[in-house]
Amino acid sequence: MRKILALALLLPLPAFGQDALTAGDFEAYATGKTLSYALAGEIYGAEQYLPNRRVRWAFKDDTCRDGYWYEAEGLICFVYEHDATPQCWSFYLEDGSLLARYAGDAEGSELSEVAQTPVPLICAGPDLGV
């Protein structure tokens, strides 16, 4: 994990003068899409953004987790069925793609959008052997 965080520090950060997306801007950009994210150049996971601020997230090669998002103090916060602890991020658009900075990491752990599709996230069931 330390290696991943150390690599994340090497990623270029959005300009400090750049404003984070508002909840409305984020919703308009993401709803109806499945976005894949990378950390330090390696696929990290993907999230499907559903109507009514619902989401479906999966880490790479993991089962899907359903949840929802909301805006709190200028951040976009996610809560998932397996963990009620909010995960809050600030999102930025850079060159037409999202950058996501985790609010709980003072060092600026950042995910970058590497692909998007209107196709729903493919979710393997925990007992299907997939």
trRosetta pair geometry for C-beta under 8 A, 3 or more apart (Angstrom, degrees):
i j d omega theta_ij theta_ji phi_ij phi_ji
1 4 5.6 -51 -153 33 37 112
1 5 6.4 32 152 -14 68 105
2 5 5.7 -57 -148 41 34 109
2 6 6.1 37 153 -22 67 106
3 6 5.6 -54 -146 36 30 113
3 7 6.4 29 154 -17 63 105
4 7 5.8 -56 -150 37 30 109
4 8 6.4 35 150 -26 64 105
4 39 6.2 30 -171 128 104 131
4 40 6.4 -154 -153 11 61 138
5 8 5.4 -48 -146 30 35 116
5 9 6.9 43 153 -27 62 97
5 105 7.6 -149 -135 -151 113 139
5 107 6.8 69 180 82 106 147
5 109 6.1 -57 -125 -93 81 108
6 9 5.9 -48 -161 21 35 114
6 10 7.7 35 145 -20 59 99
7 10 5.8 -52 -166 24 44 114
7 11 7.8 57 142 -32 65 90
7 39 7.4 96 95 143 111 83
7 40 3.4 39 131 -122 120 151
7 41 7.8 -94 165 23 126 93
8 11 5.8 -34 -166 5 48 116
8 39 5.8 -34 -88 -172 103 96
8 40 5.5 -89 -70 -52 54 100
8 107 7.6 96 95 116 109 111
8 108 7.4 -171 137 103 104 68
8 109 4.8 13 144 -131 159 64
8 110 5.9 153 -172 34 101 68
9 107 5.9 -53 -91 166 105 115
9 108 7.2 101 -112 68 64 96
10 40 6.9 67 54 -122 105 95
11 40 6.5 -116 -51 -90 108 56
11 110 5.2 -137 87 68 144 121
11 112 7.1 -164 -156 -33 139 121
13 16 7.9 35 118 -61 117 70
13 101 7.4 50 -141 -90 98 132
13 108 5.7 -24 -101 171 131 149
13 110 6.6 -173 -106 -49 75 157
14 18 4.6 -92 158 62 113 143
14 92 4.2 -48 -63 129 163 170
14 94 5.7 -145 -102 -62 97 129
14 99 5.7 169 -46 72 110 148
14 101 7.7 -108 17 -34 108 128
15 18 4.5 104 66 -19 84 104
18 92 5.7 62 128 -144 128 127
18 94 7.7 12 -163 -80 167 96
19 92 8.0 158 95 -115 36 89
20 74 6.3 98 70 166 133 99
20 75 7.7 -25 143 -99 159 50
20 90 4.0 -77 -119 -169 141 105
20 91 6.2 97 -166 56 88 47
20 92 6.0 -78 -116 -72 56 77
21 25 4.2 -135 -164 93 94 119
21 26 4.5 121 121 -59 130 84
21 29 7.0 -63 -145 8 155 140
21 76 7.6 3 81 -35 101 127
21 90 7.9 150 34 -178 71 65
21 91 4.5 -33 31 88 118 98
21 92 6.6 -174 -21 -94 88 28
21 93 6.5 85 -67 -22 114 91
22 25 4.6 95 49 8 77 102
22 26 6.9 -142 90 -4 38 87
22 71 7.6 7 179 -119 62 147
23 26 5.8 -55 -145 39 29 111
23 27 6.1 31 156 -21 65 109
23 70 7.7 -9 -127 -178 135 40
23 71 3.5 -72 -70 -58 133 136
23 76 6.5 147 -104 -95 73 88
24 27 5.7 -54 -144 37 28 112
24 28 6.3 28 157 -18 64 107
25 28 5.8 -56 -147 37 29 110
25 29 6.3 25 156 -17 64 110
26 29 5.9 -61 -148 39 28 109
26 30 5.9 -4 168 3 67 119
26 76 5.5 -145 167 -82 176 144
26 91 5.3 100 -104 57 115 146
27 30 6.6 -70 -130 48 21 92
27 31 5.5 23 180 -31 65 117
27 53 6.8 -51 -110 -86 112 86
28 31 7.0 -34 -113 22 14 107
29 33 7.9 -51 142 20 59 140
29 93 7.1 -151 -109 -80 155 119
29 98 7.0 131 136 -70 141 112
30 33 5.7 -112 -164 49 47 110
30 35 6.6 -61 -134 -19 95 132
30 49 3.9 112 144 -33 99 174
30 98 7.5 30 -78 -58 104 150
31 49 5.1 -110 -98 129 35 112
31 50 7.4 -15 -143 120 76 11
31 51 6.4 68 -161 -92 116 49
32 49 6.8 -28 19 87 31 93
32 51 7.8 42 -64 -60 75 74
32 118 6.2 -17 155 -130 87 89
33 48 7.6 -157 108 -142 38 54
33 49 5.7 18 57 39 70 109
33 116 5.0 -12 -172 -168 127 109
33 117 6.9 131 -159 68 75 31
33 118 6.3 -62 -107 -93 57 51
34 46 5.9 31 171 169 96 115
34 47 7.1 -173 -151 94 61 34
34 48 4.3 -23 -100 -97 89 78
34 49 7.5 -173 -86 12 38 69
34 116 6.9 155 78 -155 49 57
34 117 5.2 -22 58 66 99 84
34 118 7.4 114 11 -152 86 7
34 119 6.1 -62 25 77 134 60
34 120 6.4 127 -54 -148 134 20
34 121 5.1 166 -130 -61 131 76
35 46 6.6 179 91 -152 41 72
35 47 5.8 -10 58 59 87 81
35 49 7.2 29 0 -15 103 109
35 98 6.6 10 -164 34 155 133
35 113 5.2 -55 -169 -129 117 107
35 115 7.2 158 -156 86 48 53
35 116 5.0 -16 -102 -101 71 87
36 43 6.4 -35 176 -136 113 101
36 45 7.6 -160 -148 111 61 30
36 46 4.4 -32 -99 -97 67 98
36 113 7.2 103 72 -157 51 60
36 114 5.3 -61 99 64 98 88
36 115 4.2 16 38 53 119 97
36 116 7.3 -147 16 -70 74 42
37 43 7.7 109 85 -154 43 57
37 44 5.0 -46 103 57 91 111
37 45 5.9 -2 53 63 101 66
37 46 6.9 171 11 -92 74 42
37 47 7.3 22 -12 3 116 98
37 98 8.0 -57 -99 88 99 109
37 100 6.8 -32 -129 27 140 127
37 111 4.1 14 180 172 127 123
37 112 6.6 143 -154 69 73 31
37 113 6.0 -46 -98 -94 69 45
37 114 6.7 127 -132 7 18 90
38 41 5.8 -1 160 -147 132 10
38 42 5.9 151 -157 70 93 24
38 43 5.5 -55 -99 -91 80 35
38 44 5.7 144 -135 -7 22 93
38 111 6.8 148 67 -160 34 73
38 112 5.5 -27 59 62 87 87
38 114 4.6 57 -15 -33 114 135
39 42 6.2 -31 66 63 67 80
39 44 4.2 79 -7 -72 100 129
39 109 7.5 -7 -138 -176 118 91
39 110 7.6 151 -126 87 75 47
39 111 5.6 -48 -76 -103 80 74
39 112 7.9 150 -85 17 35 75
43 60 5.0 112 116 -89 101 131
43 114 7.1 -109 -98 52 75 147
44 59 7.0 -67 160 -143 60 74
44 60 6.4 -140 164 -24 13 107
44 111 5.8 -102 47 -124 155 112
45 57 6.4 34 151 -177 133 87
45 58 5.7 -171 -159 97 98 47
45 59 4.3 -66 -88 -116 120 38
45 60 5.6 -115 -81 -32 56 62
45 62 7.4 -30 -114 38 108 116
46 57 7.5 174 91 -147 43 52
46 58 5.9 -2 56 58 81 88
46 121 5.8 166 111 -118 114 110
47 55 5.5 -11 -174 -169 108 115
47 56 6.9 158 -156 79 58 47
47 57 4.6 -14 -104 -100 91 77
47 58 7.8 174 -81 21 50 58
47 121 7.3 -44 -156 -68 16 142
48 55 6.6 151 77 -160 56 59
48 56 4.4 0 50 54 107 100
48 57 7.9 -149 24 -66 65 38
48 120 5.7 31 -126 -150 152 61
48 121 4.0 -122 -33 -16 121 109
49 55 5.9 -20 -106 -105 53 84
50 54 4.1 -34 74 80 117 96
50 55 6.4 -168 17 -82 89 28
50 56 6.8 67 -26 -10 118 94
51 54 6.8 14 74 29 44 101
52 68 7.9 -50 124 -129 82 111
53 68 5.4 60 120 -167 89 89
53 69 5.1 -122 -176 61 96 74
53 70 6.5 72 162 -76 149 58
54 66 7.1 -11 -177 -170 103 93
54 67 7.3 162 -159 94 62 36
54 68 5.2 -45 -106 -99 54 79
55 66 7.3 155 88 -157 52 49
55 67 5.2 -19 65 71 96 83
55 68 6.4 155 15 -104 84 22
55 69 5.8 59 -20 -23 127 102
55 78 6.4 -45 46 -135 151 114
55 80 8.0 -71 84 -92 106 86
56 64 5.1 2 179 -174 101 122
56 65 7.2 159 -157 76 54 39
56 66 5.4 -23 -102 -100 77 65
56 67 7.7 153 -89 25 33 69
56 120 7.8 26 56 -168 146 89
56 121 5.1 -157 103 43 117 138
56 123 6.9 -80 171 -64 130 131
57 64 6.8 144 75 -155 35 66
57 65 5.1 -24 65 61 89 93
57 67 6.6 -7 6 22 110 118
57 78 7.4 69 -37 173 144 148
57 80 6.4 -74 39 -98 124 132
58 62 5.3 180 -171 76 80 82
58 63 6.6 -128 -124 121 103 19
58 64 4.5 -54 -67 -93 107 62
58 65 7.0 152 -81 10 54 74
58 121 6.1 158 7 176 118 133
58 123 6.5 -173 -62 -108 139 80
59 62 4.0 38 61 18 89 139
63 123 6.7 56 -164 -167 62 90
63 124 6.1 -101 -104 77 69 79
63 125 7.2 36 -127 -154 113 19
63 126 5.3 -12 -84 -73 153 82
64 121 6.1 129 -107 118 129 128
64 123 3.6 -49 -7 -120 134 121
64 124 7.8 142 -11 38 88 51
65 80 4.4 26 147 -169 123 131
65 81 5.9 -158 -167 39 81 90
65 82 5.4 -75 -130 6 124 114
66 80 7.0 139 84 -150 32 75
66 81 5.2 41 65 -20 79 123
67 78 5.6 70 120 180 141 89
67 79 5.3 -175 -163 92 113 47
67 80 3.6 -70 -66 -98 133 55
67 81 6.1 -136 -75 -20 74 66
68 78 7.4 175 90 -145 32 60
68 79 6.1 -8 57 56 76 89
69 76 5.6 10 -180 178 126 92
69 77 6.4 157 -154 81 71 42
69 78 4.9 -32 -95 -92 88 69
69 79 7.7 162 -92 16 39 67
70 76 7.8 163 82 -154 26 54
70 77 5.6 -25 65 62 74 94
70 79 7.9 4 11 1 103 106
71 74 7.4 16 -174 -95 99 10
71 75 7.1 152 -155 76 58 41
71 76 6.2 -35 -98 -99 65 57
71 77 7.3 138 -119 15 14 86
72 75 5.6 -27 70 61 74 92
72 77 5.0 6 19 -7 116 134
72 86 7.3 10 22 177 150 160
72 88 6.6 -80 62 -112 111 130
74 90 7.3 6 134 -107 90 103
75 88 4.1 40 142 -178 141 112
75 89 6.4 140 -169 63 95 27
75 90 5.7 -75 -116 -70 76 71
75 103 5.3 -10 -125 -57 146 149
76 88 6.9 151 77 -152 37 64
76 89 5.4 -32 66 67 90 83
76 90 7.3 131 16 -106 85 28
76 91 5.8 8 13 -10 137 113
77 86 4.2 -2 -177 -172 121 119
77 87 6.7 147 -157 70 65 39
77 88 4.1 -27 -96 -93 86 84
77 89 7.6 157 -88 17 39 64
78 86 6.9 135 63 -156 37 64
78 87 4.8 -26 61 61 93 96
78 88 7.7 178 16 -79 65 37
78 89 7.5 15 -4 5 104 108
79 83 7.7 -137 -160 98 62 64
79 84 6.0 15 -161 -150 112 48
79 85 7.5 173 -122 75 81 24
79 86 5.5 -45 -72 -95 90 65
79 87 7.6 162 -78 14 40 77
80 83 5.6 31 67 47 95 79
80 87 7.7 11 -7 7 102 121
87 102 7.4 -51 -178 -135 89 98
87 104 7.7 -75 -144 -3 62 127
88 102 7.7 104 85 -161 52 58
88 103 4.2 -27 101 29 98 136
88 104 7.0 113 53 -33 86 88
89 100 4.7 -2 180 -171 139 99
89 101 6.3 145 -161 70 79 41
89 102 5.6 -45 -101 -100 83 44
89 103 6.1 -145 -91 -19 25 88
90 100 7.4 157 78 -153 41 53
90 101 5.0 -14 58 59 91 99
90 103 6.4 102 -20 -73 86 92
91 98 5.5 -30 -162 -156 106 107
91 99 7.0 148 -157 76 54 49
91 100 5.3 -19 -101 -100 76 74
91 101 7.9 -173 -79 20 30 70
92 98 7.1 129 70 -157 44 56
92 99 4.6 -19 62 59 97 101
92 100 7.9 -173 22 -75 71 32
92 101 7.4 34 -3 -7 109 106
93 96 6.9 9 -176 -109 101 15
93 97 7.2 146 -151 70 63 25
93 98 6.4 -42 -96 -94 59 52
93 99 7.7 173 -93 15 12 82
94 97 6.4 -36 70 65 67 75
94 99 5.3 21 13 -15 118 122
97 112 6.6 46 130 -178 125 85
97 113 4.2 -157 -175 69 96 109
97 114 7.7 53 -159 -75 143 27
98 112 7.4 165 95 -155 59 44
98 113 4.1 82 48 -26 83 127
99 110 5.9 -4 -178 -173 98 114
99 111 7.3 161 -160 83 49 50
99 112 5.4 -16 -108 -105 74 73
99 113 7.3 -102 -63 3 39 83
100 110 6.6 154 79 -156 48 61
100 111 4.4 -7 57 56 105 98
100 112 7.7 -163 21 -74 74 29
100 113 8.0 93 -14 -43 98 81
101 105 7.9 -128 176 64 75 101
101 108 5.6 -38 -148 -153 115 73
101 109 7.1 134 -154 76 59 50
101 110 5.0 -23 -96 -100 72 87
102 105 4.7 53 88 14 109 110
102 109 4.6 -5 30 72 119 106
102 110 7.6 -141 4 -78 76 38
102 111 7.9 76 -38 -9 91 96
105 108 6.4 -134 109 -14 101 12
105 109 4.1 36 73 5 165 104
113 116 6.5 9 180 -52 121 102
124 128 5.9 -141 -174 60 79 123
124 130 3.7 -146 -139 90 118 119
125 128 4.0 92 60 -18 101 115
125 130 6.9 83 40 26 65 116
